Amino acid sequence: MKDTQQTVSVHRELLEQALDAAAAVGMQDLADELDRILTPTTAQTAKLIDALPSVAIEGDQLVIRITTECLLHAVTCAPEWPVDYKGTPISIQDGTLLIQEMIHELQREDEQGSNQMHRLLDQAALDAINNGSEAVSYD
């Protein structure tokens, strides 16, 4: 028998919104299941939640944290990730090497001295402004 179960990664905020919506429309069974998913009851569940990517301020530094296992899984779920002739995502043979290559790409500068990390942070700042940031003056 073919195993058809697949792992899906969903942001916690979306699950919380779905829980609120299910409860609001009287879908108590669904609300209970979402609450069970959102409430860590075992060490394994807590470990999975800790594995999710996070961004925080630590002292005067912005820290982006993701486990290598989560990173390698996430990149293979990207719509642009190549697939084989059967439509299955190509497999990673050497995760450590791929991560080293990804770090190199994140730090590789273009002709103007900019790199992907600069563009990521620039875009995040613009998105914050476009979403009505209260931290800037629009005068």
NORKA-V658566 format. One line per field, one symbol per residue. ss: DSSP state (@ for helix, = for strand, . for the rest). burial: # if it has 24 or more other ideal C-beta (glycine too) atoms within 12 Angstrom, else .. A space follows every 10 residues. Layout:
ss: ???
burial: ???
This chain:
ss: .......... .@@@@@@@@@ @@@@...@@@ @@@@@@@@.. ..@@@@@@@@ @..=====.. =====..@@@ @@@@@@@... ..=.....=. ....@@@@@@ @@@@@@@... .....@@@@@ @@@@@@@@@@ .........
burial: .......... ....#...#. .......... ...#...#.. .......... .#........ .........# ######.... .......... .......... .......... .......... .......... .........
